[in-house]
Amino acid sequence: MVTSKIVLFGGTFDPVHLGHTRVAAHARKHIGAEKIVLVPAKRSPLKGFMPRVADEDRLAMIVLATRDDPAVQVSDCEVKMPAPSYTLDTIRMFEARHPRSEFYWLVGADGVDDLRLWHNITDLLDACNICTMYRAGYAKPDFGKYEAIWGPQRVKKLQRNVIATPLVEISSTVVRKRIAEGKDVSEMLHPAVVQYIEQHNLYADTQ
């Protein structure tokens, strides 16, 4: 019997920015979940490079960025796994820890076409609710083209879990670029994250 809903939000968060935290909060409320857990990855299996800063720095920044919201937690489970980590393994771990919970994994609409490349994607689709976030004002993602390979029931499940989120034009790539150029990023990051980056001289020579 399901007694709670838990949202999991994975990514490199390099660095975590206000776009991440705002859409995460919106998605949690939309789903009606008790909490959301941010899960930084050691390295995405679909990216050919490691995050620009150390795992402990990314974790520290996420903790700072979410400290004002008691519904948000941070997990270091994936940074402790050998790289790359796989979402299905993370879901299985959380299922073992919270056997009465229903899980929702957030993905961005720009990553929908990459889902077919995910490790054991059909098992993942069966194990949890993949929730696709798309920006308000943009077209909804279309999963119809995957019906032949994933089956109609999985496609319907994906379509049920599409969430329109606030339009926040921020990306970690842009943040890193602005920092490397010595430009202001105070409107993109939590103030404590800005302070942490300055204190530790992060991203100053990398984009």
C-alpha positions as CSV (number, residue, x, y, z in Angstrom):
1,M,0.0,0.0,0.0
2,V,1.4,3.4,-1.1
3,T,1.5,5.9,1.8
4,S,3.6,8.7,0.4
5,K,5.0,10.2,-2.8
6,I,8.6,11.1,-3.3
7,V,10.0,13.1,-6.1
8,L,13.6,12.5,-7.2
9,F,15.4,15.1,-9.3
10,G,18.8,14.0,-10.8
11,G,21.4,16.0,-12.6
12,T,25.0,17.2,-12.4
13,F,23.9,20.5,-10.8
14,D,27.1,22.2,-11.9
15,P,26.2,24.5,-10.3
16,V,22.7,24.3,-9.0
17,H,20.8,27.4,-10.0
18,L,17.4,29.0,-9.3
19,G,15.9,27.3,-12.4
20,H,16.6,24.0,-10.8
21,T,15.0,24.9,-7.4
22,R,12.0,26.7,-8.8
23,V,10.9,24.0,-11.2
24,A,11.6,21.3,-8.5
25,A,9.4,23.1,-6.0
26,H,6.7,23.5,-8.7
27,A,6.8,19.9,-9.7
28,R,6.6,18.7,-6.1
29,K,3.5,20.7,-5.5
30,H,1.9,19.6,-8.8
31,I,2.5,15.9,-7.9
32,G,1.4,16.4,-4.3
33,A,4.5,14.8,-2.9
34,E,5.7,15.1,0.6
35,K,9.3,15.7,-0.4
36,I,11.7,16.1,-3.2
37,V,15.2,14.7,-3.2
38,L,17.9,16.2,-5.4
39,V,20.3,13.6,-6.5
40,P,23.5,14.9,-8.0
41,A,25.2,12.4,-10.4
42,K,28.9,11.7,-10.4
43,R,28.7,11.8,-14.1
44,S,25.9,11.5,-16.6
45,P,26.1,8.3,-18.7
46,L,25.2,10.4,-21.7
47,K,27.9,13.1,-21.2
48,G,31.5,12.5,-22.2
49,F,32.9,14.7,-19.5
50,M,33.0,15.0,-15.7
51,P,31.4,17.9,-13.8
52,R,33.6,21.0,-13.6
53,V,33.9,21.0,-9.8
54,A,34.3,18.3,-7.1
55,D,31.4,16.3,-5.9
56,E,31.7,17.8,-2.4
57,D,31.4,21.3,-3.8
58,R,28.3,20.4,-5.8
59,L,26.7,18.8,-2.8
60,A,27.6,21.7,-0.6
61,M,26.0,24.2,-3.0
62,I,22.8,22.1,-3.3
63,V,22.5,22.0,0.5
64,L,22.9,25.8,0.6
65,A,20.5,26.4,-2.3
66,T,17.7,24.3,-0.7
67,R,18.2,25.1,3.0
68,D,15.1,27.3,3.2
69,D,12.7,24.6,2.0
70,P,12.1,21.9,4.5
71,A,10.4,19.7,1.8
72,V,13.8,19.4,-0.1
73,Q,16.4,16.8,0.7
74,V,19.8,16.0,-0.9
75,S,21.2,12.6,-1.5
76,D,24.8,11.7,-2.1
77,C,24.0,8.2,-3.2
78,E,25.0,8.6,-6.8
79,V,28.3,10.5,-6.2
80,K,29.3,7.5,-4.1
81,M,28.6,5.0,-6.9
82,P,31.1,4.3,-9.6
83,A,30.7,6.6,-12.5
84,P,28.5,6.6,-14.5
85,S,25.5,6.0,-12.2
86,Y,22.2,4.7,-13.5
87,T,18.8,6.0,-12.6
88,L,17.3,2.5,-12.3
89,D,19.9,1.6,-9.6
90,T,19.0,4.7,-7.7
91,I,15.3,4.0,-7.9
92,R,15.8,0.5,-6.7
93,M,17.8,1.8,-3.7
94,F,15.1,4.3,-2.8
95,E,12.4,1.6,-3.1
96,A,14.3,-0.6,-0.7
97,R,14.5,2.2,1.8
98,H,10.9,3.4,1.4
99,P,8.9,0.4,0.4
100,R,5.5,2.1,0.8
101,S,6.4,5.1,-1.3
102,E,5.6,5.9,-5.0
103,F,8.5,7.5,-6.9
104,Y,8.5,10.2,-9.5
105,W,11.7,11.0,-11.5
106,L,11.9,14.4,-13.1
107,V,13.4,15.0,-16.5
108,G,13.4,18.0,-18.7
109,A,11.6,18.1,-22.0
110,D,14.9,18.7,-23.8
111,G,16.0,15.3,-22.7
112,V,13.0,13.3,-24.0
113,D,14.7,12.1,-27.1
114,D,17.6,10.8,-25.0
115,L,15.3,8.5,-22.9
116,R,15.6,5.7,-25.4
117,L,19.4,5.7,-24.6
118,W,18.9,5.3,-20.9
119,H,20.1,2.2,-19.2
120,N,17.2,-0.4,-19.1
121,I,14.7,2.3,-19.9
122,T,11.7,-0.1,-20.1
123,D,12.4,-1.4,-16.6
124,L,12.8,2.2,-15.4
125,L,9.4,3.2,-16.9
126,D,7.8,0.3,-15.1
127,A,9.5,1.0,-11.8
128,C,8.6,4.7,-11.4
129,N,6.8,7.6,-12.9
130,I,9.0,9.5,-15.3
131,C,7.7,13.1,-15.1
132,T,8.6,15.3,-18.0
133,M,8.9,19.0,-17.3
134,Y,8.3,21.4,-20.1
135,R,8.4,25.2,-20.1
136,A,5.1,27.1,-20.1
137,G,4.6,28.5,-23.6
138,Y,6.3,25.7,-25.4
139,A,4.8,22.7,-27.0
140,K,4.2,19.6,-24.9
141,P,6.5,16.7,-25.6
142,D,5.2,14.0,-27.9
143,F,5.7,10.4,-26.8
144,G,3.6,8.8,-29.6
145,K,6.6,7.9,-31.7
146,Y,7.9,5.6,-28.9
147,E,4.7,3.5,-28.7
148,A,6.1,0.9,-31.1
149,I,9.2,0.2,-28.9
150,W,7.9,0.9,-25.4
151,G,4.2,-0.1,-25.8
152,P,1.0,1.9,-25.4
153,Q,0.7,1.5,-21.6
154,R,4.2,3.0,-21.0
155,V,3.5,5.8,-23.4
156,K,0.2,6.6,-21.7
157,K,2.0,6.7,-18.3
158,L,4.5,9.1,-19.7
159,Q,1.8,11.3,-21.1
160,R,0.0,11.4,-17.8
161,N,3.1,12.7,-16.1
162,V,3.8,15.8,-18.1
163,I,4.2,18.9,-16.1
164,A,4.2,22.5,-17.3
165,T,6.7,24.5,-15.2
166,P,7.5,28.2,-14.9
167,L,9.6,29.7,-17.7
168,V,13.1,30.1,-16.1
169,E,15.8,31.0,-18.7
170,I,18.8,29.8,-16.8
171,S,21.3,27.1,-17.5
172,S,24.4,25.9,-15.7
173,T,26.4,26.4,-18.8
174,V,25.5,30.1,-19.0
175,V,26.2,30.4,-15.3
176,R,29.7,28.9,-15.6
177,K,30.4,31.1,-18.6
178,R,29.4,34.3,-16.9
179,I,31.5,33.5,-13.8
180,A,34.5,32.7,-16.0
181,E,34.0,36.1,-17.7
182,G,33.7,37.9,-14.3
183,K,30.1,38.8,-14.8
184,D,27.3,39.0,-12.2
185,V,25.3,35.8,-11.5
186,S,23.4,37.0,-8.5
187,E,20.0,36.8,-10.3
188,M,20.7,33.2,-11.3
189,L,21.9,31.6,-8.0
190,H,20.9,31.5,-4.4
191,P,22.9,34.1,-2.5
192,A,24.6,31.5,-0.4
193,V,25.7,29.6,-3.5
194,V,27.2,32.8,-5.0
195,Q,29.1,33.3,-1.8
196,Y,30.3,29.7,-1.8
197,I,31.5,30.0,-5.4
198,E,33.4,33.2,-4.6
199,Q,35.0,31.8,-1.4
200,H,36.2,28.7,-3.2
201,N,37.1,30.4,-6.5
202,L,35.0,27.9,-8.5
203,Y,34.4,28.2,-12.3
204,A,36.8,31.1,-12.6
205,D,38.8,29.5,-15.3
206,T,36.3,27.1,-16.9
207,Q,33.1,27.2,-18.8
